[in-house]
Amino acid sequence: MIDGLRIDGQRLWASLMEMAEIGATQKGGCNRQALTDLDKQGRDLFVSWAKAAGCSTTVDRIGNIFARLDGSDATADPILMGSHLDTQATGGKFDGVYGVLAGLEVVRTLVDAKVQLARPLEIAVWTNEEGCRFSPAMLGSGVVSGTYSLEDAYGATDKDGKRLGEELERIGYRGDLEAAPRPYAGMFEAHIEQGPILEAEEKTIGIVTGIQGANWFDLTVKGESAHAGPTPMTMRRDPWRAVAPIVSQVLALADENAPWGRATIGDITAQPGARNTVPHTLSLSIDIRHPDAGTLADMETRMRQLIEQACSNAGVSFTLEQVWKMEPTAFAPQLVDAVEEAAKALGYSHMRLVSGAGHDSLHTAQFAPTAMIFVPCADGLSHNELESAEADDLEAGANVMLKAVARLAQADAA
């Protein structure tokens, strides 16, 4: 009976569209930032749906919601599903919310079919995944994993000076459950890919093997201001003489470590910023990524060497500050295999790939076996009001999660 179960794709789509009405933007996206009144409305709606499906709900001290459907074995470790409901200020309908509502649809399907699995199931709504209102991102799951302290999280402020802890209290989602790891048999997160690979390869399901590591740096290169006209090129201390080769060579590092190497120069400023003045200072951000820790470390070493050499050649000085580091995360092989087996059994086209973006699964993988399921999104577009996904693909991803969860829930529950 379990093998024949399929989720209700129309109900999943209707739930996604109803949630999207909360914080809907004129361009068709969503603005439901963490711990706003709109986030509260989204949370309240999810809780009402979860209770209607037969779940009990609890909230921990960082505001994470857990909706639980009991299994036949009360002593068995539960299986966790979920993602987040908060969005970017100009976000889309599917980022995060799909993972939550796919989990809800798994529960609804089992309840409708009167199937009780051995293991309990839980659906998580993680707090402040996006990080656009409160920094850092993935804060709710990060507190549970021990990456961030609860006190530091409570002290995070938005641009208006409002504290996260006070906002949790204000919207009624500062719970009593300890924000700490609990035993889980596994964690599944369904998500739109947020990239173009599945669409380009014409695959329905992405079996995610892990999350890329990412290193963020701020580079400041200092030379000397001079008039653009009278000063000969050979007599300038122009920081661009160093920065131009640095940019090209950092990008080349990613090319040399294809297909998963990444390098991005996302922000650059010149001082004094005048059209007819050689700048005295250039400041730029550097983001390098790779799923293999050794390769990422080698990319960083080479980046530091080429920066030092380029600045020496140009006769300018520099400072390089590492501002953030996300270690590469490998997902649990047995859960990755379970996702692949489910996709095969259901006849969906699929491929293995690595997530280029961070997700709450980065933190859950520190305390529970974790895997992710990707489905395509149009043009790989996300964090954008034009974010779009096909109903059939979303249904397929939820069916894969249902099958993988059901098999894990029935195996060795005691």
C-alpha positions in Angstrom: 0.0 0.0 0.0 2.8 2.4 0.8 4.5 1.7 -2.6 1.4 2.8 -4.4 0.9 6.1 -2.5 1.2 9.3 -4.3 0.8 12.9 -3.0 -2.0 15.1 -4.1 -0.2 17.5 -6.5 -3.1 19.8 -6.8 -3.4 20.2 -3.1 0.3 20.9 -2.8 0.1 23.6 -5.5 -3.0 25.1 -3.8 -1.3 25.2 -0.5 1.8 26.9 -2.1 -0.4 29.5 -3.8 -2.4 30.2 -0.6 0.8 30.7 1.4 2.1 32.9 -1.4 -0.8 35.3 -0.8 0.8 36.2 2.5 3.3 39.0 1.7 2.5 38.9 -2.1 4.3 41.5 -4.1 3.1 43.3 -7.3 5.6 41.4 -9.4 4.3 38.0 -8.3 6.8 37.2 -5.6 6.7 37.3 -1.8 8.0 39.6 0.9 7.6 37.6 4.1 10.7 38.5 6.1 11.6 36.7 9.3 9.6 37.5 12.4 7.5 40.2 10.8 3.7 40.2 11.1 3.6 38.5 7.7 5.9 35.8 8.9 3.6 35.3 11.8 0.7 34.9 9.5 2.6 32.3 7.4 3.5 30.4 10.6 0.0 30.5 11.9 -1.4 29.2 8.6 1.1 26.3 8.6 0.3 25.4 12.2 -3.4 25.4 11.4 -2.8 23.0 8.5 -0.5 20.8 10.5 -3.1 20.5 13.3 -5.8 19.7 10.8 -3.7 16.9 9.5 -3.4 15.4 12.9 -0.1 16.7 14.0 0.9 18.1 17.4 3.1 21.3 17.3 5.8 22.6 19.5 8.1 25.7 19.3 11.6 25.9 20.6 13.3 28.9 22.1 14.7 30.2 18.8 11.2 30.0 17.2 11.6 26.8 15.2 8.3 25.0 14.7 8.0 21.2 14.9 4.8 19.5 13.7 4.8 15.8 14.8 2.7 12.9 13.5 3.0 9.9 15.8 4.3 6.6 14.6 3.3 3.1 15.8 6.6 2.9 17.7 6.7 5.7 20.3 10.3 4.8 21.2 11.6 5.2 17.6 13.6 8.2 16.6 11.5 10.4 14.3 12.2 11.4 10.7 12.5 15.1 10.1 11.4 17.0 7.0 11.2 20.7 6.4 12.7 24.0 5.4 11.7 27.6 6.0 8.8 30.0 5.4 10.6 33.4 5.6 11.6 35.0 2.3 13.9 37.7 0.9 12.4 41.2 0.6 11.9 40.5 -3.1 11.7 36.7 -2.9 9.7 34.1 -4.7 6.8 31.7 -3.9 8.9 28.5 -3.6 12.3 29.0 -2.0 12.0 27.3 1.4 8.2 27.1 1.6 8.2 24.2 -0.9 10.2 22.1 1.5 7.8 22.8 4.4 4.7 22.2 2.4 6.1 19.1 0.7 6.7 17.7 4.2 3.1 18.6 5.1 1.8 16.9 2.0 3.7 13.7 2.9 1.9 13.7 6.2 -1.5 14.5 4.7 -1.1 11.7 2.2 -0.3 9.2 4.9 -3.2 10.3 7.1 -5.6 10.3 4.1 -4.6 6.7 3.3 -4.8 5.7 7.0 -1.2 4.6 7.0 0.8 4.9 10.2 4.5 4.4 9.8 6.6 2.9 12.5 8.7 6.0 13.1 7.1 9.4 14.0 7.4 12.1 11.4 8.2 15.8 12.1 8.0 18.8 9.9 10.4 21.7 10.8 9.9 25.4 10.0 13.4 26.8 10.7 13.6 30.5 11.8 15.4 33.2 9.8 16.9 31.0 7.1 17.2 33.9 4.6 19.2 36.2 6.9 17.9 39.3 5.0 16.4 40.9 8.2 18.6 39.4 10.8 22.2 38.2 10.3 23.5 35.5 10.0 21.4 33.4 7.7 20.2 29.9 8.7 20.0 31.1 12.3 17.3 28.9 13.7 18.9 25.6 12.5 22.3 27.1 13.4 21.3 27.6 17.0 20.0 24.0 17.3 23.3 22.6 15.8 25.4 24.7 18.2 26.9 26.8 15.5 25.5 29.9 17.1 24.5 30.6 20.7 20.9 31.4 21.7 22.1 34.6 23.4 23.9 35.9 20.3 20.8 35.0 18.2 18.5 36.9 20.5 20.8 39.9 20.3 20.8 40.1 16.5 19.3 43.3 15.3 17.6 44.5 12.0 18.3 47.8 10.3 15.8 49.5 12.6 17.5 48.2 15.7 14.8 45.7 16.6 16.2 42.6 18.4 15.4 39.1 17.2 14.6 37.9 20.7 12.1 40.7 21.2 10.5 40.1 17.8 10.1 36.4 18.5 8.3 37.4 21.7 6.2 40.0 19.9 4.8 37.6 17.3 4.3 34.8 19.9 6.9 32.3 18.6 9.4 32.4 21.4 8.8 28.8 22.6 9.8 26.8 25.6 11.4 23.8 23.9 15.2 23.7 24.2 16.9 24.7 21.0 19.2 21.8 20.9 19.8 18.6 18.9 17.4 15.7 19.4 17.8 12.2 18.0 16.5 11.8 14.4 16.7 8.8 12.1 17.1 11.2 9.2 16.3 14.6 7.8 15.0 15.3 4.3 14.7 18.8 2.7 13.0 19.3 -0.6 13.9 22.6 -2.4 14.0 24.2 -5.8 17.5 24.0 -7.2 18.1 27.8 -7.3 20.4 27.1 -10.3 20.1 26.1 -13.9 21.6 22.6 -14.0 18.5 20.4 -13.7 16.7 22.5 -16.3 19.7 22.4 -18.7 20.1 18.7 -18.3 16.4 18.1 -18.6 16.2 16.2 -15.3 13.3 16.2 -12.9 15.0 15.3 -9.6 18.3 16.4 -8.2 19.9 14.0 -5.7 22.0 16.3 -3.6 25.2 14.8 -2.3 26.2 17.8 -0.3 26.7 21.6 0.0 29.6 23.5 -1.4 32.0 25.1 1.0 32.3 28.9 0.7 34.9 31.4 1.8 34.2 35.1 1.8 37.0 37.7 1.8 37.3 41.5 1.8 40.3 42.7 -0.2 41.5 46.3 0.1 44.3 47.5 -2.2 45.9 50.8 -1.6 48.0 53.0 -4.0 48.1 56.7 -4.5 45.7 59.2 -6.0 46.8 61.2 -9.0 45.3 63.3 -11.8 44.2 61.2 -14.7 45.6 63.6 -17.3 49.1 64.8 -16.2 50.3 61.6 -14.5 52.2 59.2 -16.9 51.1 55.6 -16.6 54.6 54.6 -15.6 54.7 56.9 -12.7 51.4 55.9 -11.1 50.7 53.7 -8.1 47.4 52.7 -9.4 45.7 49.9 -7.4 43.9 48.8 -10.6 47.3 47.5 -11.9 47.0 44.8 -9.1 43.2 44.4 -9.0 42.7 43.8 -12.7 44.9 40.6 -12.8 43.6 39.6 -9.4 40.1 39.5 -10.7 40.9 37.6 -13.8 43.1 35.1 -12.0 40.6 34.5 -9.2 38.0 33.7 -11.9 40.4 31.4 -13.6 40.9 29.5 -10.4 37.2 28.5 -10.6 37.6 27.5 -14.2 40.6 25.3 -13.4 38.5 23.5 -10.8 35.4 22.9 -12.9 32.7 21.8 -12.8 32.1 22.7 -9.2 34.6 25.5 -8.6 33.1 29.0 -8.2 34.5 32.5 -7.9 32.6 35.7 -7.6 33.6 39.3 -7.3 30.3 40.7 -6.2 31.1 44.1 -4.8 33.8 46.7 -5.7 34.3 50.3 -4.8 36.9 52.9 -5.7 38.0 55.8 -3.6 37.7 58.7 -4.1 35.5 57.6 -6.9 36.1 60.4 -9.4 36.2 59.9 -13.1 39.4 61.9 -13.7 41.3 60.7 -10.6 43.5 57.6 -10.2 41.9 55.9 -7.1 44.0 55.6 -4.0 42.0 52.6 -2.7 40.0 49.7 -4.3 37.9 47.5 -2.1 36.3 44.3 -3.4 34.6 41.2 -2.1 35.8 37.7 -3.2 33.6 34.6 -2.8 35.2 31.2 -3.6 33.4 27.9 -3.4 34.0 24.2 -3.9 32.4 21.0 -2.4 35.7 19.4 -1.7 37.5 20.8 1.4 41.0 20.1 0.1 40.3 21.7 -3.3 38.8 24.7 -1.6 41.8 25.1 0.7 44.1 24.9 -2.3 42.0 27.6 -4.1 42.4 29.8 -1.1 46.2 29.3 -0.9 46.6 30.1 -4.6 44.4 33.1 -4.3 46.5 34.5 -1.5 49.6 33.9 -3.5 48.4 35.6 -6.6 47.1 38.6 -4.6 50.5 39.0 -2.9 52.3 38.7 -6.3 50.0 41.1 -8.1 50.3 43.8 -5.5 54.1 43.4 -5.3 54.3 43.8 -9.1 52.2 46.9 -9.0 54.0 48.5 -6.0 50.8 48.8 -4.0 49.8 47.5 -0.5 46.9 45.3 0.5 44.9 43.8 3.3 42.9 40.6 3.0 40.2 39.8 5.6 38.3 36.5 5.8 34.7 37.6 6.8 32.9 34.2 6.6 33.5 30.6 6.1 31.1 27.7 5.3 32.7 24.3 5.4 31.8 21.8 2.7 29.1 19.5 3.9 28.6 15.9 2.7 25.2 14.4 3.1 24.6 10.9 4.6 25.3 8.3 1.9 22.4 6.0 3.0 19.9 8.9 2.7 21.3 10.1 -0.6 21.0 6.5 -1.9 17.4 6.4 -0.6 16.5 9.5 -2.6 18.1 8.1 -5.7 16.3 4.7 -5.3 13.0 6.5 -4.8 13.5 8.6 -8.0 14.4 5.4 -9.9 11.4 3.5 -8.6 9.0 6.3 -9.5 10.5 6.6 -13.0 11.7 10.2 -12.7 14.7 11.4 -14.6 17.4 12.3 -12.1 21.1 13.2 -11.5 23.4 13.7 -8.6 24.6 17.2 -8.0 26.0 19.5 -5.3 24.2 22.4 -3.8 25.8 25.7 -4.6 23.8 27.6 -2.0 23.6 27.1 1.8 20.5 25.6 3.3 19.3 24.6 6.8 20.4 21.1 5.8 24.0 22.4 6.3 23.2 22.6 10.0 21.0 19.5 10.4 23.7 17.4 8.9 25.8 18.1 12.0 23.3 16.3 14.2 21.2 14.0 11.9 21.7 12.0 8.8 20.6 14.5 6.1 19.7 14.5 2.4 18.2 17.1 0.0 15.9 16.7 -3.0 16.1 19.3 -5.7 13.6 20.1 -8.5 14.1 22.5 -11.4 13.2 26.2 -11.3 12.8 28.3 -14.5 16.2 29.7 -15.7 17.7 28.8 -12.3 16.1 32.0 -11.0 15.7 32.4 -7.2 15.8 35.1 -4.6 13.7 36.9 -7.2 10.0 37.8 -7.5 10.0 36.0 -10.9 11.0 32.7 -9.3 9.0 29.9 -11.0 8.6 26.1 -10.8 6.3 23.7 -12.5 3.6 22.0 -10.5 4.5 18.6 -12.0 8.1 18.9 -10.8 7.1 20.0 -7.4 4.7 17.0 -7.2 7.5 14.7 -8.3 9.9 16.0 -5.6 7.3 15.5 -2.9 6.6 11.9 -4.2 10.3 11.1 -4.0 10.4 12.4 -0.4 7.3 10.4 0.5 8.8 7.2 -0.8 12.2 7.8 0.7 10.7 8.7 4.1 8.3 5.7 4.1 11.1 3.3 3.4 13.3 4.8 6.1 10.4 5.0 8.6 9.7 1.3 8.2 13.3 0.1 8.4 14.7 -0.9 11.8 12.3 1.4 13.6 12.8 -0.4 16.9 
